[in-house]
Amino acid sequence: MKKLALLLVVIAAGCISEGNYTKSLSKESCQRSRECFRAEFDDEYSDLNDCVEESTETLDDLDSCYASAGCDFDVAKAKACRKAIGAATCEDFIDGVDDDSCDEIYDCTSSQEAEVFACVIR
């Protein structure tokens, strides 16, 4: 399974806020991954909760990088991304949903982006 899909897919159930989005995105991303790559999902995870737990940890780490860099969370972009992902076919999901809002959930300056990148590769 493409683990990167879990990082790139940002779907949230219900209301999205900076405080709850990593778990919400993880849950929806894992559900979608299970739907679109069932065999690979079953090989990778014992169940949906296992996937959610692992994905949430990954997204929490990424979120910490954005927060420490001082980037601003954009609720509207997160909601637009969720909508785009929710409307995507499995083919679109596997290829990566082409929606600018998914790349812009955090608003960062160039120097902040460099700081996030340095944090992520540590």
C-alpha positions as CSV (number, residue, x, y, z in Angstrom):
1,M,0.0,0.0,0.0
2,K,1.1,3.5,-0.6
3,K,1.8,4.8,2.9
4,L,2.3,8.2,1.4
5,A,-1.4,8.2,0.6
6,L,-2.2,8.4,4.3
7,L,-0.1,11.6,4.5
8,L,-1.5,13.1,1.4
9,V,-5.1,12.2,2.0
10,V,-6.7,14.6,4.4
11,I,-10.4,13.8,4.9
12,A,-12.2,14.8,8.1
13,A,-15.5,13.7,9.5
14,G,-17.7,16.3,11.0
15,C,-16.3,19.6,12.1
16,I,-12.7,20.3,11.4
17,S,-10.5,22.3,13.8
18,E,-6.8,22.5,14.4
19,G,-7.4,20.6,17.6
20,N,-9.1,17.6,16.1
21,Y,-8.1,17.3,12.6
22,T,-5.3,14.7,12.8
23,K,-7.5,12.0,14.3
24,S,-10.4,12.9,12.0
25,L,-8.2,12.9,9.0
26,S,-6.6,9.6,10.0
27,K,-9.9,7.9,10.5
28,E,-11.3,9.0,7.2
29,S,-8.0,8.3,5.4
30,C,-7.8,4.8,6.8
31,Q,-11.4,4.1,5.9
32,R,-10.7,5.2,2.4
33,S,-7.5,3.3,2.2
34,R,-9.3,0.2,3.4
35,E,-11.9,0.7,0.7
36,C,-9.5,1.4,-2.2
37,F,-6.6,-1.0,-1.4
38,R,-8.3,-3.7,0.8
39,A,-5.7,-6.5,0.3
40,E,-2.8,-4.2,1.1
41,F,-4.7,-2.6,4.0
42,D,-5.3,-6.0,5.5
43,D,-1.6,-7.0,5.1
44,E,-0.5,-3.7,6.8
45,Y,-2.9,-3.3,9.7
46,S,-4.7,-5.6,12.1
47,D,-7.8,-3.5,11.9
48,L,-9.1,0.0,11.3
49,N,-8.1,1.2,14.8
50,D,-4.5,0.1,14.2
51,C,-4.4,2.2,11.0
52,V,-6.0,5.2,12.7
53,E,-3.5,5.0,15.6
54,E,-0.5,4.8,13.3
55,S,-1.7,7.5,11.0
56,T,-2.6,9.8,13.8
57,E,0.9,9.5,15.2
58,T,2.4,10.4,11.8
59,L,0.0,13.3,11.3
60,D,0.6,14.6,14.9
61,D,4.4,14.6,14.1
62,L,3.8,16.5,10.9
63,D,1.4,18.9,12.7
64,S,4.0,19.6,15.3
65,C,6.5,20.5,12.5
66,Y,4.0,23.0,11.1
67,A,3.1,24.4,14.5
68,S,6.8,24.8,15.5
69,A,7.4,26.7,12.3
70,G,4.6,29.0,13.1
71,C,2.4,28.2,10.0
72,D,-1.3,29.1,10.2
73,F,-3.9,26.3,10.0
74,D,-6.7,27.1,7.4
75,V,-10.0,25.5,8.4
76,A,-11.6,26.4,5.1
77,K,-8.9,24.7,3.1
78,A,-9.1,21.6,5.3
79,K,-12.9,21.5,4.7
80,A,-12.4,22.0,0.9
81,C,-9.8,19.2,0.8
82,R,-12.1,16.9,2.8
83,K,-14.9,17.6,0.2
84,A,-12.5,16.9,-2.7
85,I,-11.3,13.7,-1.2
86,G,-14.8,12.5,-0.4
87,A,-15.8,13.0,-4.0
88,A,-12.7,11.3,-5.4
89,T,-12.9,7.9,-7.0
90,C,-10.5,5.2,-5.7
91,E,-8.5,5.8,-8.9
92,D,-8.2,9.5,-7.9
93,F,-7.4,8.6,-4.4
94,I,-4.6,6.2,-5.4
95,D,-3.2,8.8,-7.8
96,G,-3.5,11.7,-5.3
97,V,-6.4,14.1,-5.4
98,D,-5.6,17.1,-7.5
99,D,-7.0,19.9,-5.3
100,D,-4.9,22.9,-4.3
101,S,-6.7,23.1,-0.9
102,C,-5.1,19.8,0.1
103,D,-1.7,21.4,-0.3
104,E,-2.6,24.6,1.5
105,I,-4.1,23.4,4.8
106,Y,-1.3,25.3,6.4
107,D,-0.3,28.8,5.3
108,C,3.5,29.1,5.6
109,T,6.0,31.6,4.3
110,S,9.0,30.2,2.3
111,S,11.2,30.3,5.4
112,Q,8.5,28.5,7.4
113,E,8.2,25.8,4.7
114,A,12.0,25.3,4.8
115,E,11.7,24.9,8.6
116,V,8.8,22.3,8.2
117,F,10.9,20.4,5.6
118,A,13.9,20.3,8.0
119,C,11.7,19.1,10.8
120,V,10.1,16.4,8.7
121,I,13.3,14.9,7.5
122,R,14.8,14.7,11.0
